[in-house]
Amino acid sequence: MAITSSVVLTRGLGRSYGDSSLPPPDTGPVASCVLADRVLSFDETTGALTAEAGLTIGEIQRLYLARGWTFPVLPGTQFVTLGGAIASDVHGKNHHVGGSVGNHVTGFKIHLADGRLIDCSRHQNESLFRATLGGMGLTGHILEVSLRLQRAPSPWIWSESERVSGLDDFIAALRAAADDWPFTVGWLDALARGRWLGRGILMKGRWAEPDEAPREAPPPLRRLTVPIQFPGWALNRLSVRLFNELYFRKHPRKAKQGIVHPESFFHPLDAILHWNRIYGRRGFTQHQCVLPEHERPGATQRYLEALTRLGLASFLCVIKDCGAEGEGMLSFPRPGISIAVDLPMRKDIQQVVDELNQLVIAEGGRIYLTKDTVSRPEHFRAMETRLDDFLAERRQWDPHGRIRSAQSVRLFGD
């Protein structure tokens, strides 16, 4: 992939919910890496993979899952390039045991703002390596990535799910499941109040053993399409409350278990093309934070109470248990509870996010830059104690600030 010094940003599939993959307001060429998607090498005995940054997680799964290998960290969508995965230091349902993708990256080749091409790893340009993990593409243009895939005994998932009636029970169930299940995630009813606050469905999974799984590989899933943009009034508290009630009641009272397709388990929304049209012409953003529940008991409850008080109509609210903090200087996860909620782009969205961010700051948490669109720079600085180290490392390699994004202009004053 040819990159000149005038290119201000490298872009993957552009699936980040915020403005991190958008050029700055004064514009400048943005390089797309999606055609640079070749596998350069793969070791069938160790799972060591080297590929160009435009190769997607979905394509890696298509190529290697049937051969007994899986991408080590599967985020909520498979439509993520390797370069984008590193820039966001993506995490998945196994963060409590597997960490984020940076834990599994052994090195990468990066094109700096001044034209130099260098290799980064834990043993070579280590500080730049850590700044690039979760650095939102601001340290240089990632060209090639080396990481290790993990063994999968079969290409199917053995899953168990259960209804949970309230938040205390949900957090306890997440913690209990962490010892036995590598993949855990929950859906919450973001409109539930009182004793039902935090009710939802907890989903647990592991790779199925060969004697549990079908003999054939998982077939390609049929994808539905949302054909039109919904009118702005379609998504309101009444319609979302009805959806949440039906979704919760649809699950049987008893735990449900069995074999499921890996895409259905890891990437349920990928089965619906253009699902964002449900939010209408204004669209949506997402607020995702991690709250140190162990250090601040009740932080998750206070966050959900703020959501209901603000009257946010969202049918997608996801809860996860996060493990140890990653190596990346701006890597998002840390020990605690992660909450991600879709927010329709209302007229008061700035005030809504301000209030949520102030709560996150008070609780000692942080937000996920990949999902952020409107946070204020002073709020991000207040919650991110590692920011000065990241900015100093970035200046060392790009003193003139040539690599920028709309997000870096908004948050860092580029």
C-alpha positions in Angstrom: 0.0 0.0 0.0 1.6 3.3 -1.1 1.4 6.1 1.4 2.7 9.6 1.0 3.5 12.1 3.7 0.3 14.1 2.8 -1.9 11.2 3.9 -3.5 12.3 7.3 -5.1 8.9 8.3 -5.3 5.3 7.4 -8.9 3.8 7.3 -10.1 0.3 7.4 -13.8 -0.6 7.0 -14.9 2.5 8.8 -17.2 0.6 11.2 -16.1 2.5 14.3 -19.2 4.3 15.7 -17.4 7.5 16.4 -15.2 9.9 14.3 -11.9 8.1 14.7 -11.8 7.0 11.1 -12.9 10.3 9.7 -10.5 12.9 8.4 -10.0 16.2 10.2 -12.3 19.1 9.2 -9.5 20.8 7.1 -9.4 17.4 5.2 -6.4 15.7 3.6 -6.0 12.4 1.8 -7.2 9.3 3.7 -5.6 6.0 2.7 -7.9 2.9 2.7 -6.2 -0.4 3.5 -9.0 -2.7 2.5 -7.3 -3.9 -0.7 -4.1 -4.7 1.1 -5.5 -7.9 2.6 -3.0 -10.7 1.7 -1.9 -13.4 4.0 1.9 -13.3 4.0 2.6 -16.3 6.1 0.9 -18.9 8.4 2.5 -21.6 10.6 0.1 -24.5 10.9 1.8 -25.8 13.9 1.9 -22.6 16.1 -0.9 -20.5 14.6 1.6 -17.6 13.9 0.0 -15.4 11.2 1.4 -12.5 9.3 -0.9 -10.5 7.0 -1.5 -7.1 5.5 -3.4 -4.7 7.6 -6.5 -4.8 5.4 -7.3 -8.5 6.1 -10.5 -8.7 8.1 -11.3 -10.8 11.1 -14.2 -12.4 9.2 -11.9 -13.5 6.4 -9.4 -15.0 8.9 -12.3 -17.0 10.4 -13.4 -18.1 7.0 -9.9 -19.3 6.1 -8.8 -20.9 9.3 -11.7 -21.9 11.6 -12.4 -25.1 9.7 -8.7 -25.9 10.0 -8.8 -25.7 13.8 -7.7 -22.1 14.3 -9.6 -19.0 15.5 -8.8 -15.3 15.9 -7.9 -14.9 19.5 -10.3 -12.0 20.3 -13.6 -11.8 18.5 -15.3 -8.4 18.9 -19.0 -7.7 18.3 -18.5 -7.5 14.5 -16.4 -9.5 12.1 -16.1 -6.5 9.8 -12.9 -5.2 11.3 -9.5 -5.1 9.6 -6.3 -6.1 11.4 -5.1 -2.5 11.3 -8.4 -1.4 12.8 -8.2 -4.1 15.4 -4.8 -2.9 16.6 -5.8 0.8 16.4 -8.8 0.1 18.7 -7.1 -2.8 20.6 -10.4 -4.6 20.2 -11.8 -6.8 23.0 -14.5 -9.5 23.0 -16.5 -11.8 25.2 -13.3 -13.4 26.5 -11.6 -10.3 27.9 -11.7 -11.7 31.4 -9.4 -14.6 30.3 -7.9 -13.5 27.0 -7.4 -9.8 27.2 -7.6 -7.6 24.2 -6.1 -8.3 20.8 -2.8 -6.5 21.8 -2.1 -9.5 24.1 -1.8 -11.7 21.0 0.0 -9.4 18.6 3.7 -10.2 18.3 4.6 -7.3 16.0 3.7 -5.0 13.2 5.2 -2.9 10.4 4.3 0.8 10.5 4.8 3.7 8.1 5.6 6.8 10.1 4.5 10.4 9.3 8.1 11.2 8.0 8.1 8.3 5.6 10.2 5.9 7.6 9.1 2.2 7.6 9.9 0.5 10.9 9.1 -2.7 12.8 7.5 -2.7 16.2 7.3 -5.4 18.9 7.8 -5.8 22.6 11.5 -6.0 21.8 11.8 -3.4 19.1 10.5 0.2 19.4 8.5 -1.1 22.4 7.1 2.3 23.5 5.7 2.9 20.0 4.3 -0.6 20.0 2.4 0.2 23.2 1.2 3.6 21.9 -0.1 2.1 18.7 -2.2 -0.5 20.6 -5.4 1.4 21.1 -3.8 4.6 19.7 -6.7 5.1 17.1 -4.3 5.1 14.2 -2.6 8.3 15.3 1.0 7.0 15.6 1.5 5.9 12.0 0.0 3.8 9.2 -0.1 0.1 10.1 0.9 -2.0 7.1 1.5 -5.5 8.3 0.5 -7.4 11.4 1.9 -10.5 13.1 -0.1 -12.4 15.8 -1.0 -15.8 17.0 -4.3 -17.5 16.3 -5.7 -19.9 18.9 -6.6 -23.6 18.6 -10.3 -24.3 18.4 -11.4 -28.0 18.9 -14.3 -27.5 16.6 -15.7 -24.6 14.5 -19.0 -24.6 16.6 -19.9 -23.0 19.9 -21.5 -24.7 22.9 -23.6 -22.0 24.5 -25.8 -21.6 27.6 -28.1 -18.7 28.3 -30.3 -17.7 31.1 -32.7 -15.0 32.2 -31.5 -12.8 35.1 -34.0 -10.7 37.0 -31.8 -7.9 38.3 -28.4 -6.2 38.3 -27.0 -7.7 41.5 -27.8 -11.2 40.3 -26.4 -10.3 36.9 -23.0 -9.1 38.2 -22.8 -12.2 40.5 -23.7 -14.5 37.6 -21.0 -12.9 35.3 -18.4 -13.4 38.0 -19.4 -16.9 38.7 -19.4 -17.8 35.0 -15.8 -16.4 34.5 -14.3 -19.5 36.1 -15.9 -22.0 33.7 -16.7 -20.1 30.6 -14.2 -18.3 28.3 -16.9 -16.3 26.6 -19.5 -14.3 28.6 -21.8 -11.4 27.7 -25.1 -10.1 28.7 -28.0 -8.1 27.2 -29.7 -5.7 29.6 -33.1 -4.0 29.4 -32.0 -0.4 29.6 -35.5 0.8 30.4 -36.2 -1.5 33.4 -36.5 0.3 36.7 -36.9 -0.5 40.4 -36.3 -4.2 41.3 -36.1 -5.0 37.6 -33.2 -2.6 37.0 -30.5 -4.5 35.2 -32.6 -7.5 34.2 -31.6 -9.2 31.0 -30.1 -12.3 29.5 -26.7 -13.8 30.3 -25.0 -15.7 27.5 -22.0 -18.0 28.1 -20.0 -20.0 25.5 -17.0 -22.1 24.7 -15.7 -23.8 21.6 -17.5 -27.2 21.4 -15.6 -30.4 21.6 -15.6 -32.6 18.5 -18.0 -35.1 20.0 -20.4 -32.3 20.8 -20.4 -30.6 17.4 -21.9 -31.4 14.0 -19.5 -33.1 11.7 -19.9 -30.5 9.0 -18.5 -26.9 9.2 -20.9 -24.1 10.0 -22.6 -23.0 6.7 -22.7 -19.3 5.6 -25.5 -17.6 7.3 -28.3 -15.9 5.4 -28.4 -12.2 6.0 -31.4 -10.1 6.3 -31.5 -6.4 5.2 -33.2 -3.4 6.7 -34.4 -2.0 3.3 -35.3 1.6 4.3 -34.5 4.2 6.9 -37.1 4.1 9.7 -38.9 7.4 10.4 -37.6 9.3 13.3 -40.6 8.7 15.5 -40.4 4.9 15.1 -37.8 4.4 17.8 -39.4 5.8 21.0 -39.7 4.7 24.6 -43.0 2.8 23.9 -41.6 0.8 20.9 -38.3 0.1 22.7 -40.0 -0.9 25.9 -42.2 -3.3 24.0 -39.2 -4.8 22.1 -37.3 -5.2 25.4 -40.2 -6.9 27.1 -40.8 -9.3 24.3 -37.0 -10.1 24.0 -36.8 -10.8 27.7 -39.9 -12.9 27.8 -39.0 -14.8 24.7 -36.2 -16.5 26.6 -37.5 -19.5 28.6 -37.4 -19.3 32.4 -35.0 -22.2 32.5 -31.5 -22.0 31.2 -31.1 -22.9 27.5 -28.1 -24.7 26.1 -26.9 -26.3 22.9 -24.7 -25.9 19.8 -24.9 -22.5 18.0 -23.3 -21.1 14.9 -20.2 -19.1 15.8 -21.3 -16.0 13.9 -24.7 -16.0 15.7 -22.9 -16.1 19.0 -20.1 -13.6 18.4 -21.6 -11.3 15.8 -25.4 -11.3 16.0 -25.9 -7.9 14.5 -23.8 -8.9 11.4 -26.8 -11.0 10.3 -28.8 -7.9 9.7 -27.3 -5.6 7.0 -27.9 -1.9 7.4 -29.4 -2.4 10.8 -28.4 1.2 11.6 -31.3 2.4 9.5 -33.6 1.5 12.4 -32.3 4.7 14.0 -33.5 6.8 11.1 -31.8 9.7 9.3 -30.2 11.2 12.4 -28.5 7.9 13.2 -27.0 7.0 16.6 -23.8 6.9 18.6 -22.8 4.6 21.4 -21.6 5.2 24.9 -19.3 2.5 26.1 -17.6 2.7 29.5 -15.8 0.4 31.9 -16.6 1.0 35.6 -14.3 -0.4 38.4 -17.2 -2.2 40.2 -14.8 -3.9 42.6 -13.4 -0.6 43.8 -16.7 1.3 43.6 -19.5 -1.1 44.5 -22.7 0.1 42.9 -21.1 2.0 40.1 -22.9 0.0 37.4 -26.2 0.5 39.2 -25.7 4.3 39.3 -24.8 4.3 35.6 -28.0 2.4 34.7 -30.1 4.6 36.9 -28.7 7.6 35.0 -29.7 6.0 31.7 -33.3 5.5 32.8 -33.4 9.0 34.3 -32.3 10.5 31.0 -35.1 8.7 29.2 -32.8 7.1 26.6 -34.8 4.6 24.4 -32.3 1.9 23.5 -32.9 -1.7 22.7 -29.2 -2.5 22.7 -27.4 -2.4 26.0 -24.5 -4.9 26.5 -22.7 -5.8 29.7 -19.4 -7.6 30.0 -16.8 -8.5 32.6 -13.4 -7.1 31.9 -10.1 -8.5 33.0 -6.6 -7.0 33.4 -5.6 -3.7 31.7 -3.8 -4.2 28.4 -0.4 -2.9 27.3 -1.7 -0.2 25.1 -1.3 3.3 26.4 -4.9 4.1 25.5 -6.3 0.6 25.5 -9.9 0.7 26.8 -10.6 -2.2 29.1 -9.5 -2.4 32.7 -10.8 -4.6 35.5 -14.5 -3.9 36.0 -17.9 -4.0 34.3 -18.2 -2.7 30.8 -21.6 -1.2 29.7 -22.3 -0.3 26.0 -25.5 1.4 25.1 -26.7 2.7 21.7 -27.9 6.3 21.9 -30.1 7.9 19.2 -28.8 11.2 18.0 -31.3 13.4 19.8 -31.0 17.2 19.9 -29.7 16.9 23.5 -27.1 14.2 22.8 -24.2 16.5 23.9 -25.9 17.0 27.3 -26.7 13.3 27.6 -23.1 12.2 27.0 -21.8 15.0 29.2 -23.8 13.7 32.1 -22.8 10.1 31.5 -19.2 11.1 31.2 -19.3 13.0 34.5 -20.6 9.9 36.2 -17.9 7.8 34.6 -15.2 10.3 35.9 -16.7 10.3 39.4 -16.6 6.5 39.4 -13.0 6.3 38.2 -13.9 4.6 34.9 -13.1 5.4 31.2 -14.8 5.4 27.8 -14.0 3.6 24.6 -12.7 5.9 21.9 -13.8 3.6 19.1 -17.4 4.3 20.1 -17.1 8.0 21.0 -18.5 10.9 18.9 -19.1 13.9 21.1 -17.2 13.6 24.3 -15.5 16.8 25.5 -11.7 17.0 25.7 -11.7 18.0 29.3 -13.9 15.0 30.2 -11.6 12.5 28.4 -8.5 14.0 30.0 -10.1 13.7 33.5 -10.8 10.0 33.0 -7.6 9.0 31.2 -4.5 9.2 33.4 -2.3 7.7 30.6 -3.0 10.4 28.1 0.1 12.6 28.6 2.4 9.5 28.1 0.5 8.7 24.8 0.7 12.3 23.5 4.4 12.5 24.4 5.2 9.3 22.5 3.1 10.4 19.6 5.0 13.7 19.3 8.3 11.9 19.4 7.4 10.0 16.2 5.2 12.7 14.6 6.4 16.1 15.9 4.4 18.1 13.3 1.1 16.3 13.9 0.7 15.1 10.3 -1.4 12.1 11.2 -4.7 13.3 12.5 -8.4 12.5 12.5 -11.7 14.3 13.3 -11.5 12.6 16.7 -8.0 13.8 17.5 -8.9 17.3 16.5 -11.9 17.2 18.8 -10.2 15.6 21.8 -6.5 16.5 21.5 -6.7 19.9 19.7 -4.7 18.7 16.6 
